[in-house]
Amino acid sequence: MANNPVAWFEIYVDDLARAKQFYESVLSVNLDVLSDPNDTSIEMLSFPSDMEKYGASGALVKMEGFTSGGNSTLIYFSCEDCAVEESRVEAAGGHIQKPKMPIGEYGFISLAIDSEGNVFGLHSMK
């Protein structure tokens, strides 16, 4: 990994309006709707970001099958091509949750489960 390892984060919630109010209040920020034209079953509110500055941004996410609590924060690791790292998951003792898939203008992701049962993401632009 040539860059910082974290590319994006998602905090999974059950009540998006309640979580929006909480994070906007605690962090004194405004969260904006972030939509994926390929998947209308996911609701997301993004944290503010500046691509020219250090750090990773992320979003609050409401998606069927992912509840809050437990493993409610999903970390994405930045990759050149997430298919490469995805190909190593099972040999290392993990499982693929969702194979590489496009996310519109934002590139591609893979979701995997590590050897301890934690879900994590891989992100790349190709």
C-alpha positions as CSV (number, residue, x, y, z in Angstrom):
1,M,0.0,0.0,0.0
2,A,1.6,3.2,-1.2
3,N,-1.1,5.5,0.4
4,N,-2.9,5.7,3.7
5,P,-4.8,2.4,4.1
6,V,-8.3,3.8,4.7
7,A,-10.2,5.1,1.6
8,W,-13.8,5.5,2.9
9,F,-16.0,4.6,5.9
10,E,-19.6,3.8,6.4
11,I,-21.6,3.8,9.6
12,Y,-24.6,1.6,9.3
13,V,-27.8,2.8,11.0
14,D,-31.4,1.7,11.5
15,D,-32.9,5.2,11.7
16,L,-31.2,7.5,9.2
17,A,-33.0,10.7,10.4
18,R,-32.1,10.1,14.0
19,A,-28.4,9.3,13.1
20,K,-28.3,12.4,10.9
21,Q,-29.4,14.6,13.7
22,F,-27.0,13.0,16.1
23,Y,-23.9,13.3,13.9
24,E,-24.8,16.8,12.7
25,S,-25.3,17.9,16.3
26,V,-22.2,16.2,17.8
27,L,-19.8,17.1,14.9
28,S,-21.4,20.4,13.9
29,V,-21.5,19.4,10.2
30,N,-24.1,19.1,7.5
31,L,-24.6,15.7,6.0
32,D,-25.7,15.6,2.3
33,V,-27.6,12.9,0.4
34,L,-25.3,10.7,-1.6
35,S,-27.1,8.5,-4.0
36,D,-26.0,5.6,-6.2
37,P,-27.9,5.5,-9.5
38,N,-27.3,1.8,-9.7
39,D,-28.8,0.8,-6.4
40,T,-31.9,2.6,-4.9
41,S,-32.1,0.2,-2.0
42,I,-29.3,2.1,-0.2
43,E,-29.8,5.4,1.6
44,M,-26.7,7.4,2.3
45,L,-25.8,10.7,3.9
46,S,-22.2,11.8,3.3
47,F,-20.0,13.6,5.7
48,P,-18.3,16.8,4.3
49,S,-15.0,16.2,2.5
50,D,-12.3,18.0,0.7
51,M,-10.4,15.7,-1.7
52,E,-7.4,18.1,-1.5
53,K,-6.9,17.5,2.2
54,Y,-5.6,14.6,4.3
55,G,-8.1,12.1,5.7
56,A,-11.0,9.9,4.6
57,S,-14.6,10.8,4.4
58,G,-17.6,8.6,4.7
59,A,-21.3,8.2,5.1
60,L,-24.2,7.1,7.3
61,V,-25.8,4.2,5.5
62,K,-29.2,2.5,5.7
63,M,-29.2,-0.8,3.8
64,E,-31.3,-3.9,4.1
65,G,-29.2,-6.7,5.6
66,F,-26.8,-4.5,7.5
67,T,-28.1,-3.3,10.9
68,S,-26.6,-0.9,13.4
69,G,-24.5,-2.1,16.3
70,G,-22.0,-4.9,16.3
71,N,-20.3,-4.5,13.0
72,S,-22.0,-1.2,12.1
73,T,-18.8,0.6,10.9
74,L,-17.4,-0.6,7.6
75,I,-13.9,0.4,6.7
76,Y,-12.8,0.4,3.0
77,F,-9.2,-0.2,2.2
78,S,-7.8,1.7,-0.8
79,C,-6.5,-0.5,-3.6
80,E,-5.1,-0.2,-7.1
81,D,-7.7,-2.8,-8.3
82,C,-9.8,-4.3,-5.6
83,A,-10.1,-7.6,-7.5
84,V,-6.4,-8.3,-6.7
85,E,-6.9,-8.0,-2.9
86,E,-10.3,-9.8,-3.2
87,S,-8.6,-12.7,-4.8
88,R,-6.5,-13.2,-1.6
89,V,-9.4,-13.2,0.9
90,E,-10.3,-16.9,0.9
91,A,-6.7,-18.2,0.9
92,A,-6.2,-16.0,4.0
93,G,-9.2,-17.6,5.8
94,G,-11.9,-15.1,4.9
95,H,-15.0,-15.1,2.7
96,I,-16.3,-12.8,-0.1
97,Q,-19.5,-11.1,0.9
98,K,-20.0,-9.2,-2.4
99,P,-17.6,-9.6,-5.3
100,K,-16.2,-6.6,-7.1
101,M,-19.0,-4.4,-8.4
102,P,-19.2,-1.0,-10.0
103,I,-20.4,2.0,-7.9
104,G,-20.8,4.5,-10.8
105,E,-18.4,7.4,-11.0
106,Y,-16.9,6.4,-7.6
107,G,-15.1,3.3,-9.0
108,F,-15.5,-0.3,-7.7
109,I,-15.9,-2.1,-4.4
110,S,-15.7,-5.6,-2.9
111,L,-17.0,-6.6,0.5
112,A,-15.4,-9.4,2.4
113,I,-15.5,-11.1,5.8
114,D,-12.2,-11.5,7.6
115,S,-11.0,-14.5,9.5
116,E,-12.7,-13.1,12.7
117,G,-16.1,-12.5,11.1
118,N,-15.7,-8.7,10.5
119,V,-17.0,-7.2,7.3
120,F,-14.6,-4.8,5.5
121,G,-14.5,-3.2,2.1
122,L,-12.0,-2.9,-0.7
123,H,-12.2,0.2,-3.0
124,S,-10.5,1.0,-6.3
125,M,-11.1,3.3,-9.3
126,K,-10.4,0.5,-11.8
